[in-house]
Amino acid sequence: MDRVKGKIMSKAAFLNNVPYTKEPYEGILVSADTQHNQYKIAIQLSEEQVLLVDQVSDSEVQERLHEWIPRVNEIQVQYGVTNDPGNYS
């Protein structure tokens, strides 16, 4: 299986000055990007690092989450996350 491509960034940068952030499923984060009128979806790789995997409009966010959530563990393994996703320390 091909490695999922995305932008690795700090969790702080992903969450920087956003009015809305949610973790709808363990290991995945969603934040509102009001400057670009979209939502960003990221997979958490560690306590301090995430992989930005998608940017979607508000009408697409639920559908895309349903596509990404089943892939969280697979993506974390691809990026070397070897510990329990619920325990990043």
PyMOL Python script that loads the backbone (N, CA, C, O; Angstrom):
from pymol import cmd

cmd.read_pdbstr("""\
ATOM      1  N   MET A   1       0.841  -1.184   0.000  1.00  0.00           N
ATOM      2  CA  MET A   1       0.000   0.000   0.000  1.00  0.00           C
ATOM      3  C   MET A   1       0.880   1.238   0.000  1.00  0.00           C
ATOM      4  O   MET A   1       1.882   1.291   0.713  1.00  0.00           O
ATOM      5  N   ASP A   2       0.511   2.228  -0.792  1.00  0.00           N
ATOM      6  CA  ASP A   2       1.271   3.470  -0.876  1.00  0.00           C
ATOM      7  C   ASP A   2       1.141   4.267   0.404  1.00  0.00           C
ATOM      8  O   ASP A   2       0.098   4.278   1.058  1.00  0.00           O
ATOM      9  N   ARG A   3       2.225   4.930   0.739  1.00  0.00           N
ATOM     10  CA  ARG A   3       2.230   5.787   1.922  1.00  0.00           C
ATOM     11  C   ARG A   3       1.330   6.996   1.663  1.00  0.00           C
ATOM     12  O   ARG A   3       1.387   7.612   0.599  1.00  0.00           O
ATOM     13  N   VAL A   4       0.513   7.318   2.637  1.00  0.00           N
ATOM     14  CA  VAL A   4      -0.376   8.474   2.526  1.00  0.00           C
ATOM     15  C   VAL A   4       0.479   9.734   2.542  1.00  0.00           C
ATOM     16  O   VAL A   4       1.342   9.908   3.402  1.00  0.00           O
ATOM     17  N   LYS A   5       0.223  10.598   1.586  1.00  0.00           N
ATOM     18  CA  LYS A   5       0.975  11.841   1.493  1.00  0.00           C
ATOM     19  C   LYS A   5       0.214  12.949   2.212  1.00  0.00           C
ATOM     20  O   LYS A   5      -1.016  12.972   2.236  1.00  0.00           O
ATOM     21  N   GLY A   6       0.955  13.835   2.775  1.00  0.00           N
ATOM     22  CA  GLY A   6       0.376  14.971   3.470  1.00  0.00           C
ATOM     23  C   GLY A   6       1.489  15.843   3.996  1.00  0.00           C
ATOM     24  O   GLY A   6       2.665  15.590   3.736  1.00  0.00           O
ATOM     25  N   LYS A   7       1.129  16.845   4.717  1.00  0.00           N
ATOM     26  CA  LYS A   7       2.105  17.779   5.271  1.00  0.00           C
ATOM     27  C   LYS A   7       2.283  17.506   6.753  1.00  0.00           C
ATOM     28  O   LYS A   7       1.342  17.649   7.534  1.00  0.00           O
ATOM     29  N   ILE A   8       3.494  17.112   7.142  1.00  0.00           N
ATOM     30  CA  ILE A   8       3.788  16.929   8.563  1.00  0.00           C
ATOM     31  C   ILE A   8       4.029  18.303   9.161  1.00  0.00           C
ATOM     32  O   ILE A   8       4.806  19.103   8.641  1.00  0.00           O
ATOM     33  N   MET A   9       3.347  18.553  10.263  1.00  0.00           N
ATOM     34  CA  MET A   9       3.479  19.857  10.919  1.00  0.00           C
ATOM     35  C   MET A   9       3.318  19.690  12.423  1.00  0.00           C
ATOM     36  O   MET A   9       2.848  18.658  12.902  1.00  0.00           O
ATOM     37  N   SER A  10       3.709  20.703  13.144  1.00  0.00           N
ATOM     38  CA  SER A  10       3.528  20.645  14.596  1.00  0.00           C
ATOM     39  C   SER A  10       2.039  20.757  14.912  1.00  0.00           C
ATOM     40  O   SER A  10       1.274  21.391  14.185  1.00  0.00           O
ATOM     41  N   LYS A  11       1.662  20.137  15.993  1.00  0.00           N
ATOM     42  CA  LYS A  11       0.264  20.226  16.424  1.00  0.00           C
ATOM     43  C   LYS A  11      -0.083  21.678  16.745  1.00  0.00           C
ATOM     44  O   LYS A  11      -1.199  22.126  16.483  1.00  0.00           O
ATOM     45  N   ALA A  12       0.872  22.410  17.309  1.00  0.00           N
ATOM     46  CA  ALA A  12       0.641  23.814  17.643  1.00  0.00           C
ATOM     47  C   ALA A  12       0.339  24.635  16.384  1.00  0.00           C
ATOM     48  O   ALA A  12      -0.539  25.497  16.403  1.00  0.00           O
ATOM     49  N   ALA A  13       1.064  24.369  15.291  1.00  0.00           N
ATOM     50  CA  ALA A  13       0.816  25.097  14.040  1.00  0.00           C
ATOM     51  C   ALA A  13      -0.551  24.736  13.475  1.00  0.00           C
ATOM     52  O   ALA A  13      -1.251  25.601  12.947  1.00  0.00           O
ATOM     53  N   PHE A  14      -0.937  23.469  13.581  1.00  0.00           N
ATOM     54  CA  PHE A  14      -2.246  23.030  13.097  1.00  0.00           C
ATOM     55  C   PHE A  14      -3.375  23.710  13.862  1.00  0.00           C
ATOM     56  O   PHE A  14      -4.403  24.066  13.285  1.00  0.00           O
ATOM     57  N   LEU A  15      -3.175  23.886  15.160  1.00  0.00           N
ATOM     58  CA  LEU A  15      -4.201  24.467  16.024  1.00  0.00           C
ATOM     59  C   LEU A  15      -4.090  25.986  16.150  1.00  0.00           C
ATOM     60  O   LEU A  15      -4.919  26.605  16.817  1.00  0.00           O
ATOM     61  N   ASN A  16      -3.100  26.587  15.536  1.00  0.00           N
ATOM     62  CA  ASN A  16      -2.791  28.006  15.696  1.00  0.00           C
ATOM     63  C   ASN A  16      -3.974  28.908  15.361  1.00  0.00           C
ATOM     64  O   ASN A  16      -4.425  28.974  14.218  1.00  0.00           O
ATOM     65  N   ASN A  17      -4.456  29.592  16.373  1.00  0.00           N
ATOM     66  CA  ASN A  17      -5.492  30.626  16.220  1.00  0.00           C
ATOM     67  C   ASN A  17      -6.746  30.164  15.476  1.00  0.00           C
ATOM     68  O   ASN A  17      -7.309  30.929  14.692  1.00  0.00           O
ATOM     69  N   VAL A  18      -7.182  28.956  15.702  1.00  0.00           N
ATOM     70  CA  VAL A  18      -8.420  28.501  15.058  1.00  0.00           C
ATOM     71  C   VAL A  18      -9.566  28.574  16.058  1.00  0.00           C
ATOM     72  O   VAL A  18      -9.389  28.253  17.234  1.00  0.00           O
ATOM     73  N   PRO A  19     -10.730  28.992  15.600  1.00  0.00           N
ATOM     74  CA  PRO A  19     -11.868  29.146  16.508  1.00  0.00           C
ATOM     75  C   PRO A  19     -12.524  27.814  16.860  1.00  0.00           C
ATOM     76  O   PRO A  19     -13.319  27.749  17.798  1.00  0.00           O
ATOM     77  N   TYR A  20     -12.204  26.754  16.123  1.00  0.00           N
ATOM     78  CA  TYR A  20     -12.864  25.479  16.343  1.00  0.00           C
ATOM     79  C   TYR A  20     -11.894  24.342  16.066  1.00  0.00           C
ATOM     80  O   TYR A  20     -11.285  24.278  14.998  1.00  0.00           O
ATOM     81  N   THR A  21     -11.754  23.448  17.033  1.00  0.00           N
ATOM     82  CA  THR A  21     -10.965  22.233  16.854  1.00  0.00           C
ATOM     83  C   THR A  21     -11.693  21.106  17.565  1.00  0.00           C
ATOM     84  O   THR A  21     -12.246  21.293  18.648  1.00  0.00           O
ATOM     85  N   LYS A  22     -11.686  19.951  16.952  1.00  0.00           N
ATOM     86  CA  LYS A  22     -12.375  18.807  17.538  1.00  0.00           C
ATOM     87  C   LYS A  22     -11.589  17.539  17.246  1.00  0.00           C
ATOM     88  O   LYS A  22     -10.929  17.431  16.212  1.00  0.00           O
ATOM     89  N   GLU A  23     -11.661  16.587  18.155  1.00  0.00           N
ATOM     90  CA  GLU A  23     -11.095  15.260  17.936  1.00  0.00           C
ATOM     91  C   GLU A  23     -12.282  14.289  17.891  1.00  0.00           C
ATOM     92  O   GLU A  23     -12.659  13.717  18.914  1.00  0.00           O
ATOM     93  N   PRO A  24     -12.873  14.105  16.691  1.00  0.00           N
ATOM     94  CA  PRO A  24     -14.080  13.281  16.585  1.00  0.00           C
ATOM     95  C   PRO A  24     -13.816  11.793  16.772  1.00  0.00           C
ATOM     96  O   PRO A  24     -14.743  11.018  17.006  1.00  0.00           O
ATOM     97  N   TYR A  25     -12.567  11.401  16.670  1.00  0.00           N
ATOM     98  CA  TYR A  25     -12.161  10.007  16.809  1.00  0.00           C
ATOM     99  C   TYR A  25     -10.718  10.043  17.280  1.00  0.00           C
ATOM    100  O   TYR A  25      -9.953  10.908  16.855  1.00  0.00           O
ATOM    101  N   GLU A  26     -10.337   9.128  18.140  1.00  0.00           N
ATOM    102  CA  GLU A  26      -8.981   9.125  18.667  1.00  0.00           C
ATOM    103  C   GLU A  26      -7.958   9.046  17.538  1.00  0.00           C
ATOM    104  O   GLU A  26      -7.979   8.118  16.729  1.00  0.00           O
ATOM    105  N   GLY A  27      -7.066  10.028  17.497  1.00  0.00           N
ATOM    106  CA  GLY A  27      -6.006  10.038  16.507  1.00  0.00           C
ATOM    107  C   GLY A  27      -6.272  10.918  15.304  1.00  0.00           C
ATOM    108  O   GLY A  27      -5.409  11.048  14.436  1.00  0.00           O
ATOM    109  N   ILE A  28      -7.444  11.525  15.229  1.00  0.00           N
ATOM    110  CA  ILE A  28      -7.748  12.409  14.105  1.00  0.00           C
ATOM    111  C   ILE A  28      -8.239  13.747  14.651  1.00  0.00           C
ATOM    112  O   ILE A  28      -9.012  13.792  15.608  1.00  0.00           O
ATOM    113  N   LEU A  29      -7.785  14.830  14.034  1.00  0.00           N
ATOM    114  CA  LEU A  29      -8.159  16.173  14.473  1.00  0.00           C
ATOM    115  C   LEU A  29      -8.791  16.935  13.313  1.00  0.00           C
ATOM    116  O   LEU A  29      -8.404  16.761  12.157  1.00  0.00           O
ATOM    117  N   VAL A  30      -9.758  17.773  13.631  1.00  0.00           N
ATOM    118  CA  VAL A  30     -10.406  18.629  12.639  1.00  0.00           C
ATOM    119  C   VAL A  30     -10.357  20.047  13.180  1.00  0.00           C
ATOM    120  O   VAL A  30     -10.681  20.291  14.343  1.00  0.00           O
ATOM    121  N   SER A  31      -9.946  20.991  12.320  1.00  0.00           N
ATOM    122  CA  SER A  31      -9.953  22.389  12.747  1.00  0.00           C
ATOM    123  C   SER A  31     -10.525  23.261  11.640  1.00  0.00           C
ATOM    124  O   SER A  31     -10.401  22.950  10.456  1.00  0.00           O
ATOM    125  N   ALA A  32     -11.146  24.342  12.043  1.00  0.00           N
ATOM    126  CA  ALA A  32     -11.724  25.297  11.085  1.00  0.00           C
ATOM    127  C   ALA A  32     -10.635  26.256  10.631  1.00  0.00           C
ATOM    128  O   ALA A  32      -9.899  26.812  11.447  1.00  0.00           O
ATOM    129  N   ASP A  33     -10.542  26.441   9.333  1.00  0.00           N
ATOM    130  CA  ASP A  33      -9.634  27.420   8.739  1.00  0.00           C
ATOM    131  C   ASP A  33     -10.520  28.527   8.166  1.00  0.00           C
ATOM    132  O   ASP A  33     -10.914  28.485   7.001  1.00  0.00           O
ATOM    133  N   THR A  34     -10.820  29.504   8.997  1.00  0.00           N
ATOM    134  CA  THR A  34     -11.763  30.549   8.589  1.00  0.00           C
ATOM    135  C   THR A  34     -11.195  31.473   7.520  1.00  0.00           C
ATOM    136  O   THR A  34     -11.959  32.079   6.769  1.00  0.00           O
ATOM    137  N   GLN A  35      -9.880  31.596   7.433  1.00  0.00           N
ATOM    138  CA  GLN A  35      -9.271  32.426   6.387  1.00  0.00           C
ATOM    139  C   GLN A  35      -9.541  31.866   4.999  1.00  0.00           C
ATOM    140  O   GLN A  35      -9.705  32.620   4.039  1.00  0.00           O
ATOM    141  N   HIS A  36      -9.585  30.534   4.893  1.00  0.00           N
ATOM    142  CA  HIS A  36      -9.800  29.879   3.603  1.00  0.00           C
ATOM    143  C   HIS A  36     -11.183  29.248   3.498  1.00  0.00           C
ATOM    144  O   HIS A  36     -11.489  28.578   2.511  1.00  0.00           O
ATOM    145  N   ASN A  37     -12.022  29.460   4.515  1.00  0.00           N
ATOM    146  CA  ASN A  37     -13.389  28.938   4.531  1.00  0.00           C
ATOM    147  C   ASN A  37     -13.450  27.430   4.294  1.00  0.00           C
ATOM    148  O   ASN A  37     -14.193  26.944   3.441  1.00  0.00           O
ATOM    149  N   GLN A  38     -12.647  26.706   5.074  1.00  0.00           N
ATOM    150  CA  GLN A  38     -12.604  25.249   4.956  1.00  0.00           C
ATOM    151  C   GLN A  38     -12.218  24.618   6.293  1.00  0.00           C
ATOM    152  O   GLN A  38     -11.903  25.313   7.259  1.00  0.00           O
ATOM    153  N   TYR A  39     -12.249  23.301   6.322  1.00  0.00           N
ATOM    154  CA  TYR A  39     -11.823  22.541   7.482  1.00  0.00           C
ATOM    155  C   TYR A  39     -10.579  21.749   7.122  1.00  0.00           C
ATOM    156  O   TYR A  39     -10.452  21.237   6.010  1.00  0.00           O
ATOM    157  N   LYS A  40      -9.659  21.655   8.082  1.00  0.00           N
ATOM    158  CA  LYS A  40      -8.448  20.861   7.896  1.00  0.00           C
ATOM    159  C   LYS A  40      -8.600  19.579   8.706  1.00  0.00           C
ATOM    160  O   LYS A  40      -9.102  19.594   9.830  1.00  0.00           O
ATOM    161  N   ILE A  41      -8.163  18.475   8.121  1.00  0.00           N
ATOM    162  CA  ILE A  41      -8.210  17.176   8.784  1.00  0.00           C
ATOM    163  C   ILE A  41      -6.778  16.671   8.909  1.00  0.00           C
ATOM    164  O   ILE A  41      -6.026  16.672   7.935  1.00  0.00           O
ATOM    165  N   ALA A  42      -6.402  16.237  10.119  1.00  0.00           N
ATOM    166  CA  ALA A  42      -5.045  15.754  10.364  1.00  0.00           C
ATOM    167  C   ALA A  42      -5.076  14.476  11.185  1.00  0.00           C
ATOM    168  O   ALA A  42      -5.981  14.250  11.988  1.00  0.00           O
ATOM    169  N   ILE A  43      -4.067  13.651  10.963  1.00  0.00           N
ATOM    170  CA  ILE A  43      -3.853  12.433  11.751  1.00  0.00           C
ATOM    171  C   ILE A  43      -2.752  12.748  12.751  1.00  0.00           C
ATOM    172  O   ILE A  43      -1.702  13.272  12.379  1.00  0.00           O
ATOM    173  N   GLN A  44      -2.986  12.432  14.011  1.00  0.00           N
ATOM    174  CA  GLN A  44      -1.991  12.713  15.039  1.00  0.00           C
ATOM    175  C   GLN A  44      -0.910  11.635  15.002  1.00  0.00           C
ATOM    176  O   GLN A  44      -1.199  10.442  15.092  1.00  0.00           O
ATOM    177  N   LEU A  45       0.357  12.084  14.868  1.00  0.00           N
ATOM    178  CA  LEU A  45       1.490  11.167  14.816  1.00  0.00           C
ATOM    179  C   LEU A  45       2.185  11.053  16.164  1.00  0.00           C
ATOM    180  O   LEU A  45       2.761  10.015  16.488  1.00  0.00           O
ATOM    181  N   SER A  46       2.127  12.115  16.940  1.00  0.00           N
ATOM    182  CA  SER A  46       2.700  12.128  18.288  1.00  0.00           C
ATOM    183  C   SER A  46       1.992  13.236  19.057  1.00  0.00           C
ATOM    184  O   SER A  46       1.103  13.901  18.525  1.00  0.00           O
ATOM    185  N   GLU A  47       2.383  13.427  20.288  1.00  0.00           N
ATOM    186  CA  GLU A  47       1.758  14.486  21.086  1.00  0.00           C
ATOM    187  C   GLU A  47       2.001  15.860  20.473  1.00  0.00           C
ATOM    188  O   GLU A  47       1.192  16.772  20.641  1.00  0.00           O
ATOM    189  N   GLU A  48       3.120  16.007  19.761  1.00  0.00           N
ATOM    190  CA  GLU A  48       3.507  17.307  19.217  1.00  0.00           C
ATOM    191  C   GLU A  48       3.441  17.402  17.693  1.00  0.00           C
ATOM    192  O   GLU A  48       3.708  18.471  17.145  1.00  0.00           O
ATOM    193  N   GLN A  49       3.094  16.322  16.989  1.00  0.00           N
ATOM    194  CA  GLN A  49       3.177  16.325  15.534  1.00  0.00           C
ATOM    195  C   GLN A  49       1.932  15.699  14.899  1.00  0.00           C
ATOM    196  O   GLN A  49       1.403  14.704  15.393  1.00  0.00           O
ATOM    197  N   VAL A  50       1.472  16.304  13.791  1.00  0.00           N
ATOM    198  CA  VAL A  50       0.319  15.789  13.048  1.00  0.00           C
ATOM    199  C   VAL A  50       0.648  15.738  11.561  1.00  0.00           C
ATOM    200  O   VAL A  50       1.581  16.391  11.095  1.00  0.00           O
ATOM    201  N   LEU A  51      -0.129  14.956  10.830  1.00  0.00           N
ATOM    202  CA  LEU A  51      -0.025  14.871   9.385  1.00  0.00           C
ATOM    203  C   LEU A  51      -1.303  15.452   8.799  1.00  0.00           C
ATOM    204  O   LEU A  51      -2.375  14.862   8.934  1.00  0.00           O
ATOM    205  N   LEU A  52      -1.193  16.613   8.144  1.00  0.00           N
ATOM    206  CA  LEU A  52      -2.343  17.235   7.494  1.00  0.00           C
ATOM    207  C   LEU A  52      -2.672  16.409   6.258  1.00  0.00           C
ATOM    208  O   LEU A  52      -1.867  16.338   5.330  1.00  0.00           O
ATOM    209  N   VAL A  53      -3.853  15.781   6.236  1.00  0.00           N
ATOM    210  CA  VAL A  53      -4.202  14.873   5.141  1.00  0.00           C
ATOM    211  C   VAL A  53      -5.285  15.403   4.222  1.00  0.00           C
ATOM    212  O   VAL A  53      -5.439  14.901   3.108  1.00  0.00           O
ATOM    213  N   ASP A  54      -6.046  16.410   4.656  1.00  0.00           N
ATOM    214  CA  ASP A  54      -7.160  16.860   3.828  1.00  0.00           C
ATOM    215  C   ASP A  54      -7.575  18.273   4.211  1.00  0.00           C
ATOM    216  O   ASP A  54      -7.405  18.700   5.353  1.00  0.00           O
ATOM    217  N   GLN A  55      -8.122  18.987   3.238  1.00  0.00           N
ATOM    218  CA  GLN A  55      -8.719  20.297   3.452  1.00  0.00           C
ATOM    219  C   GLN A  55     -10.012  20.305   2.654  1.00  0.00           C
ATOM    220  O   GLN A  55      -9.997  20.124   1.437  1.00  0.00           O
ATOM    221  N   VAL A  56     -11.141  20.518   3.344  1.00  0.00           N
ATOM    222  CA  VAL A  56     -12.444  20.366   2.700  1.00  0.00           C
ATOM    223  C   VAL A  56     -13.392  21.482   3.113  1.00  0.00           C
ATOM    224  O   VAL A  56     -13.169  22.177   4.104  1.00  0.00           O
ATOM    225  N   SER A  57     -14.456  21.637   2.329  1.00  0.00           N
ATOM    226  CA  SER A  57     -15.496  22.601   2.672  1.00  0.00           C
ATOM    227  C   SER A  57     -16.357  22.029   3.801  1.00  0.00           C
ATOM    228  O   SER A  57     -16.291  20.837   4.102  1.00  0.00           O
ATOM    229  N   ASP A  58     -17.156  22.886   4.414  1.00  0.00           N
ATOM    230  CA  ASP A  58     -17.996  22.425   5.522  1.00  0.00           C
ATOM    231  C   ASP A  58     -19.007  21.374   5.077  1.00  0.00           C
ATOM    232  O   ASP A  58     -19.413  20.535   5.881  1.00  0.00           O
ATOM    233  N   SER A  59     -19.415  21.403   3.826  1.00  0.00           N
ATOM    234  CA  SER A  59     -20.383  20.408   3.351  1.00  0.00           C
ATOM    235  C   SER A  59     -19.750  19.035   3.116  1.00  0.00           C
ATOM    236  O   SER A  59     -20.464  18.040   2.989  1.00  0.00           O
ATOM    237  N   GLU A  60     -18.425  18.975   3.057  1.00  0.00           N
ATOM    238  CA  GLU A  60     -17.728  17.712   2.799  1.00  0.00           C
ATOM    239  C   GLU A  60     -17.107  17.078   4.034  1.00  0.00           C
ATOM    240  O   GLU A  60     -16.697  15.918   3.991  1.00  0.00           O
ATOM    241  N   VAL A  61     -17.031  17.814   5.125  1.00  0.00           N
ATOM    242  CA  VAL A  61     -16.237  17.358   6.262  1.00  0.00           C
ATOM    243  C   VAL A  61     -16.714  16.018   6.829  1.00  0.00           C
ATOM    244  O   VAL A  61     -15.878  15.163   7.124  1.00  0.00           O
ATOM    245  N   GLN A  62     -17.999  15.805   6.989  1.00  0.00           N
ATOM    246  CA  GLN A  62     -18.490  14.543   7.551  1.00  0.00           C
ATOM    247  C   GLN A  62     -18.158  13.353   6.650  1.00  0.00           C
ATOM    248  O   GLN A  62     -17.723  12.304   7.124  1.00  0.00           O
ATOM    249  N   GLU A  63     -18.370  13.532   5.353  1.00  0.00           N
ATOM    250  CA  GLU A  63     -18.077  12.457   4.399  1.00  0.00           C
ATOM    251  C   GLU A  63     -16.593  12.093   4.422  1.00  0.00           C
ATOM    252  O   GLU A  63     -16.238  10.914   4.419  1.00  0.00           O
ATOM    253  N   ARG A  64     -15.732  13.109   4.445  1.00  0.00           N
ATOM    254  CA  ARG A  64     -14.297  12.854   4.430  1.00  0.00           C
ATOM    255  C   ARG A  64     -13.832  12.217   5.726  1.00  0.00           C
ATOM    256  O   ARG A  64     -12.939  11.369   5.715  1.00  0.00           O
ATOM    257  N   LEU A  65     -14.432  12.617   6.852  1.00  0.00           N
ATOM    258  CA  LEU A  65     -14.083  11.972   8.114  1.00  0.00           C
ATOM    259  C   LEU A  65     -14.403  10.485   8.068  1.00  0.00           C
ATOM    260  O   LEU A  65     -13.628   9.667   8.562  1.00  0.00           O
ATOM    261  N   HIS A  66     -15.534  10.131   7.481  1.00  0.00           N
ATOM    262  CA  HIS A  66     -15.903   8.716   7.359  1.00  0.00           C
ATOM    263  C   HIS A  66     -14.889   7.949   6.507  1.00  0.00           C
ATOM    264  O   HIS A  66     -14.714   6.744   6.685  1.00  0.00           O
ATOM    265  N   GLU A  67     -14.225   8.640   5.590  1.00  0.00           N
ATOM    266  CA  GLU A  67     -13.182   8.011   4.777  1.00  0.00           C
ATOM    267  C   GLU A  67     -11.861   7.894   5.534  1.00  0.00           C
ATOM    268  O   GLU A  67     -11.154   6.897   5.392  1.00  0.00           O
ATOM    269  N   TRP A  68     -11.523   8.900   6.335  1.00  0.00           N
ATOM    270  CA  TRP A  68     -10.230   8.920   7.027  1.00  0.00           C
ATOM    271  C   TRP A  68     -10.201   8.116   8.321  1.00  0.00           C
ATOM    272  O   TRP A  68      -9.183   7.500   8.634  1.00  0.00           O
ATOM    273  N   ILE A  69     -11.277   8.108   9.071  1.00  0.00           N
ATOM    274  CA  ILE A  69     -11.277   7.450  10.387  1.00  0.00           C
ATOM    275  C   ILE A  69     -10.845   5.989  10.320  1.00  0.00           C
ATOM    276  O   ILE A  69     -10.043   5.572  11.156  1.00  0.00           O
ATOM    277  N   PRO A  70     -11.334   5.184   9.368  1.00  0.00           N
ATOM    278  CA  PRO A  70     -10.883   3.784   9.332  1.00  0.00           C
ATOM    279  C   PRO A  70      -9.394   3.623   8.992  1.00  0.00           C
ATOM    280  O   PRO A  70      -8.832   2.542   9.170  1.00  0.00           O
ATOM    281  N   ARG A  71      -8.759   4.689   8.508  1.00  0.00           N
ATOM    282  CA  ARG A  71      -7.365   4.612   8.080  1.00  0.00           C
ATOM    283  C   ARG A  71      -6.372   5.165   9.099  1.00  0.00           C
ATOM    284  O   ARG A  71      -5.165   5.133   8.860  1.00  0.00           O
ATOM    285  N   VAL A  72      -6.859   5.671  10.230  1.00  0.00           N
ATOM    286  CA  VAL A  72      -5.989   6.321  11.215  1.00  0.00           C
ATOM    287  C   VAL A  72      -4.847   5.402  11.641  1.00  0.00           C
ATOM    288  O   VAL A  72      -3.684   5.796  11.561  1.00  0.00           O
ATOM    289  N   ASN A  73      -5.154   4.192  12.088  1.00  0.00           N
ATOM    290  CA  ASN A  73      -4.100   3.297  12.581  1.00  0.00           C
ATOM    291  C   ASN A  73      -3.118   2.933  11.481  1.00  0.00           C
ATOM    292  O   ASN A  73      -1.911   2.901  11.720  1.00  0.00           O
ATOM    293  N   GLU A  74      -3.613   2.659  10.279  1.00  0.00           N
ATOM    294  CA  GLU A  74      -2.756   2.329   9.134  1.00  0.00           C
ATOM    295  C   GLU A  74      -1.773   3.474   8.845  1.00  0.00           C
ATOM    296  O   GLU A  74      -0.586   3.231   8.631  1.00  0.00           O
ATOM    297  N   ILE A  75      -2.260   4.699   8.841  1.00  0.00           N
ATOM    298  CA  ILE A  75      -1.426   5.864   8.555  1.00  0.00           C
ATOM    299  C   ILE A  75      -0.401   6.063   9.664  1.00  0.00           C
ATOM    300  O   ILE A  75       0.760   6.367   9.389  1.00  0.00           O
ATOM    301  N   GLN A  76      -0.819   5.895  10.908  1.00  0.00           N
ATOM    302  CA  GLN A  76       0.111   6.050  12.024  1.00  0.00           C
ATOM    303  C   GLN A  76       1.239   5.029  11.921  1.00  0.00           C
ATOM    304  O   GLN A  76       2.393   5.364  12.189  1.00  0.00           O
ATOM    305  N   VAL A  77       0.935   3.807  11.544  1.00  0.00           N
ATOM    306  CA  VAL A  77       1.956   2.781  11.372  1.00  0.00           C
ATOM    307  C   VAL A  77       2.900   3.167  10.232  1.00  0.00           C
ATOM    308  O   VAL A  77       4.115   3.011  10.358  1.00  0.00           O
ATOM    309  N   GLN A  78       2.352   3.669   9.120  1.00  0.00           N
ATOM    310  CA  GLN A  78       3.172   4.096   7.988  1.00  0.00           C
ATOM    311  C   GLN A  78       4.182   5.172   8.387  1.00  0.00           C
ATOM    312  O   GLN A  78       5.277   5.241   7.829  1.00  0.00           O
ATOM    313  N   TYR A  79       3.814   5.992   9.335  1.00  0.00           N
ATOM    314  CA  TYR A  79       4.681   7.080   9.777  1.00  0.00           C
ATOM    315  C   TYR A  79       5.438   6.748  11.056  1.00  0.00           C
ATOM    316  O   TYR A  79       5.976   7.640  11.712  1.00  0.00           O
ATOM    317  N   GLY A  80       5.481   5.479  11.406  1.00  0.00           N
ATOM    318  CA  GLY A  80       6.330   5.031  12.506  1.00  0.00           C
ATOM    319  C   GLY A  80       5.777   5.196  13.894  1.00  0.00           C
ATOM    320  O   GLY A  80       6.535   5.128  14.861  1.00  0.00           O
ATOM    321  N   VAL A  81       4.492   5.409  14.033  1.00  0.00           N
ATOM    322  CA  VAL A  81       3.891   5.494  15.363  1.00  0.00           C
ATOM    323  C   VAL A  81       3.768   4.055  15.870  1.00  0.00           C
ATOM    324  O   VAL A  81       2.978   3.267  15.349  1.00  0.00           O
ATOM    325  N   THR A  82       4.559   3.726  16.892  1.00  0.00           N
ATOM    326  CA  THR A  82       4.578   2.359  17.382  1.00  0.00           C
ATOM    327  C   THR A  82       3.904   2.186  18.733  1.00  0.00           C
ATOM    328  O   THR A  82       3.609   1.062  19.140  1.00  0.00           O
ATOM    329  N   ASN A  83       3.659   3.283  19.429  1.00  0.00           N
ATOM    330  CA  ASN A  83       3.008   3.169  20.739  1.00  0.00           C
ATOM    331  C   ASN A  83       1.502   3.279  20.584  1.00  0.00           C
ATOM    332  O   ASN A  83       0.995   3.568  19.500  1.00  0.00           O
ATOM    333  N   ASP A  84       0.810   3.052  21.655  1.00  0.00           N
ATOM    334  CA  ASP A  84      -0.647   3.161  21.696  1.00  0.00           C
ATOM    335  C   ASP A  84      -1.042   4.576  21.301  1.00  0.00           C
ATOM    336  O   ASP A  84      -0.584   5.531  21.929  1.00  0.00           O
ATOM    337  N   PRO A  85      -1.892   4.743  20.262  1.00  0.00           N
ATOM    338  CA  PRO A  85      -2.283   6.087  19.815  1.00  0.00           C
ATOM    339  C   PRO A  85      -2.896   6.951  20.913  1.00  0.00           C
ATOM    340  O   PRO A  85      -2.881   8.177  20.807  1.00  0.00           O
ATOM    341  N   GLY A  86      -3.425   6.345  21.946  1.00  0.00           N
ATOM    342  CA  GLY A  86      -4.015   7.103  23.027  1.00  0.00           C
ATOM    343  C   GLY A  86      -3.001   7.581  24.042  1.00  0.00           C
ATOM    344  O   GLY A  86      -3.341   8.335  24.953  1.00  0.00           O
ATOM    345  N   ASN A  87      -1.735   7.143  23.892  1.00  0.00           N
ATOM    346  CA  ASN A  87      -0.709   7.499  24.858  1.00  0.00           C
ATOM    347  C   ASN A  87       0.525   7.961  24.105  1.00  0.00           C
ATOM    348  O   ASN A  87       1.389   7.147  23.776  1.00  0.00           O
ATOM    349  N   TYR A  88       0.621   9.253  23.829  1.00  0.00           N
ATOM    350  CA  TYR A  88       1.707   9.783  23.023  1.00  0.00           C
ATOM    351  C   TYR A  88       2.954  10.101  23.818  1.00  0.00           C
ATOM    352  O   TYR A  88       3.983  10.431  23.229  1.00  0.00           O
ATOM    353  N   SER A  89       2.897  10.014  25.131  1.00  0.00           N
ATOM    354  CA  SER A  89       4.068  10.399  25.913  1.00  0.00           C
ATOM    355  C   SER A  89       5.084   9.285  26.032  1.00  0.00           C
ATOM    356  O   SER A  89       6.125   9.463  26.664  1.00  0.00           O
TER     357      SER A  89
END
""", "prot")
cmd.dss("prot")
cmd.show_as("cartoon", "prot")
cmd.util.cbc("prot")
cmd.orient("prot")
